Amino acid sequence: MAPVLFLSRPVQPSSAPHDTNVVGAARVTHAFLPLLEAGDTPVVVNVSSGLGSLAATADPNRIEFHVALLDYNSSQTALVMITSQYARACPAITFNAVDRGYTATDLNGHQGTQSVEEGTDAIVRMASIGADGPTGGFFDRTGPGCLVTRPTPPSPPGPGRTWLCSSTSTASATPDASSNALASSIPSGSRRGNTPTRQRPNK
């Protein structure tokens, strides 16, 4: 195994991979929520990486095991997690993350074992699923990495607080702290009703 180079480097208070792959993804999602809620079958596909998989990076038989990048790998793990959290908080929108696989590109000197076309398989498949498809999952071109089915809509978190993308009109489950942490940063006009049935706005 190659030397773990990040051990010899200082830990930065902020890193480009996290700014791009986590904060950037959340900002773009927030900005597009009004357009997504106006769609008939809104779908969000976040392109992550097998380097963000705890299972893959712990398996000596996989290439991800041999790539030790503290900031990049952890940013991809975080991207899968925020995808899961959005899926739980916004049940009327389908959210999934995908691993495009080790694809031959300029970035890796064309050493990847997949063609560019094969690298788009998971992205196109998950972008094309219907309203009854899975949400909150992590997929590669062979199938699910950690399939999570469409969750039961959560109940409101309490007086003065609102679920991300949700109203306080329906109660059917008990919320937890992990989803509460996302709630406060979305303008109220961008939050969706917490029902799996999509309702188009009056025009």
N, C-alpha and C positions, 0 to 999 in steps of 0.2 A: 504493500500500500504506500502511496506517495506521502511525503511529509505533510502534516497538517499545517499549512502555512499561516492560517489565521491565528494560531496560538502565539505567533511572534509579532503580531501587529496590534496596535492599540485599538480598543473598542470605541467606535465613533458614536456620538450622541444621536446622530441621524445618518441614514445611509441611502444612497440612490436607489438600490433595489426595493427597500421598504417604501420610500417616497413614491416610486413608480407603481410597484405591484400591489401595494396595500392602500396607501392613502390615495393614490391616483385612481385606482379602481373604485374606491368608495365615492370619490368626488364625481366621477363620470356617472356612476349609477344614480347618485342623488340628482344630478342635473337632468337625467333622462327619465326620471320617474313620471313626470306629467305626460310625456309622449307614450311611455309604456302603458300607463293606465288607460290611455285612449285607444289602445290597440285591441283587436279581437283575440289574439293569442300571443300575449307578450312573453318573450323569452330572452334571458340573459345568459350568455356563455362566457365564463371567465377562463382564459387560457392560462393554466398553471403548468406544472411540470412534475414528473416522477421524482424529481429532487426534493419536492415538498412532501413526499409520502414517507411517513415514519416506518412503514413496513418495508418499502423498497430500499430505503437507505440503511436499513438494518440487515438486509439480506446479502451475504457475500457473493451470491450467485448473480446478482443484478449489477448493472453498470453504475447505478446510482450510489451503491455502497462505496465506490472508489472516488467519488467526487465530494470533497469536503470544502464547502463554501458556507461560512457561517451566515453572512448577511443574505445572499441570494437564496439559499435553501430555506432558511427560516421565513423569508418573505413569501415563498411559494406555499409553504405550510399555512401561513396566515391568510393567503388569498383563498385557499380551500375553506378555511374556517369562516371568513366573512361571507363567502358564498352560501355556506350552510345557514348562517345566521339570517341573511336576507331571505332565504327560502322559508324559514320558519316565521319570520316577521311579516312577509308579504305573500301569503298563500295564493293570491290571485295572479301572481307573476311566477313563471317558471325560471328558477336559477339553478345552474349546474356549472361545475368546473371540469375542465378536461386536461389531460396530459397528451400533448401532441406526439410524444415519443422522440426517440433519438433520430432526428431527421437530418439528412445531409444538407447543410447550408454553409454559407461563407463563414459564419460564426465559428463553426467547428472544423473548418478546413475540408468540408465535404466528407468527413469521416463517419457521419451518421449512417445507420444501417437501414433507414427508411428513405424513400423518395419524398419529395415535397408533396406530391399528391397523396401519399399514404399518411403524411403528417397532418393533412386536413380532414381525414376520415372522421375522427371523433368530433371535431368542431362542427362539421356540416351535419352530422347525424343529430347532435344534440340541439343545434339551431333549428332543425326541421321537425322536432317532435311536437305533438299537439298538446292541448290543454290537459289531457289525461296522462301525459308522460311523467316520468320521475322528476323530482325536484330535490335540491339539496344534496346531490350526489357528486362523486368524483369518478370520471370515466376516462378510459383510453380507447384505442381503436378496437380492442378485443372485448370490451364490455365494462362493467362497473368496477371501480376500485373500492367504493364504499357506498352502496346504493341506499338512499334514504327516501322513502315514499313520501307523498304529499302529506304534510302534518295536519293535525286537527287545529283549526283556528284558535289562537289563544284568547283568553279573556283580558279585559283591560287591566293594567297594572295598578290602578288605584287613582284616587282623586288627584287631579292636577298633573297627571302624567299620561302619555299616550304611546301605544306601541308604534314602532317604526312602520309606516305604511298602513296604519290601522286607525279605526275610529273607536268610540266607546259604546257602540250600539249593540254588540253581540258578546255573550259570555258563554264559553263552552269548555274551557280548560284553565289550569292554573299556570301562570307565567313563571319563569325563573329568572335569576339575576343575569344570566348570560345574554338574554335578549333585551332586558331592561337597559343595558349599557348602550345600546344603539339608538334608543328612542328619542333622545332630546335634540339631536342635531338636524332633524328634518323639518323644514317649514310645514306648518299644519296644512297648507293647501296642497302639499304633495303626498299626503298620507292617504292610503287606500282603506276602504272598508275591509274588515277582517273576515271575509267570506270567500270561499273558493270560487263562487260564481262571479264571473266578470260582468260588470255593469258599465256600459258606455255612458259618458257624461251627456247631459242634455245640451243640444246645440241650437 
